Amino acid sequence: MTNAFWFAGGLLGLSVALVHARIGQQLIVAPTTGLSEVRARVLTGVFHLSSVYWFALGAAVALAGVMPPGVWQRPVAWVTFLIYATGAAANFWATRGRHFGWVALAVSVLLIGWGLADA
């Protein structure tokens, strides 16, 4: 049995991760000047950690949507749901809703949530 909601939510989440990494590197990380080498590396690493985690979770929940049923899929979907939801909420709060990232993560959260309700 496939779960199209998990698959779609996972693909959207990993797409958000790729866009976050690419655009964020160009617009946020690269333009920083005047930082020591250590601070620049820390900023780069911390910024991209969220992209790596979002990508990995998106891939895992997308795979959960197409793999044969098993005990691991619901926990993966729940963890992804919660992490994406906190990411969307934090993005909304930090940008006062003026950034498209929270919307994309929120849509992914809805898709994964529908998949959880459907599973």
C-alpha positions, -999 to 999 in steps of 0.1 A, spaced: 0 0 0 14 34 -9 8 66 10 7 94 -16 4 121 11 37 110 27 54 108 -7 42 143 -17 50 158 17 84 143 17 92 155 -18 81 190 -10 101 190 22 133 179 5 127 205 -22 124 231 5 157 219 19 174 223 -15 160 257 -21 169 268 14 205 256 9 210 272 -25 193 306 -19 205 308 17 241 303 6 238 331 -20 217 356 0 227 350 37 259 331 41 281 343 12 275 381 17 286 380 53 319 399 56 340 410 85 336 377 103 365 357 115 372 325 97 359 305 126 327 325 129 321 322 91 325 284 93 301 282 123 275 304 105 278 283 74 275 250 93 246 260 115 227 275 86 230 244 64 223 219 92 186 226 89 188 220 51 206 187 57 180 176 83 150 187 63 164 169 32 171 136 51 136 136 68 119 145 35 136 116 18 128 92 46 91 102 47 89 101 9 103 66 10 78 57 37 51 66 13 62 40 -13 77 12 7 57 -18 18 41 -12 52 63 -16 82 67 -5 118 91 23 110 69 44 87 46 60 112 74 71 136 93 86 107 62 105 95 55 117 131 91 129 136 91 147 102 57 162 109 69 176 142 102 189 130 87 205 99 59 220 120 84 236 144 104 249 114 73 264 99 63 280 132 98 294 139 101 308 103 67 324 106 76 339 140 110 351 130 99 367 98 65 378 110 50 357 81 68 376 54 89 347 41 76 319 18 95 292 36 69 287 64 42 283 38 61 255 20 69 237 52 33 241 64 20 225 32 44 196 37 31 193 73 -5 192 61 3 165 35 22 144 61 -6 149 86 -32 137 61 -10 107 54 -8 100 92 -46 102 94 -49 79 63 -24 53 75 
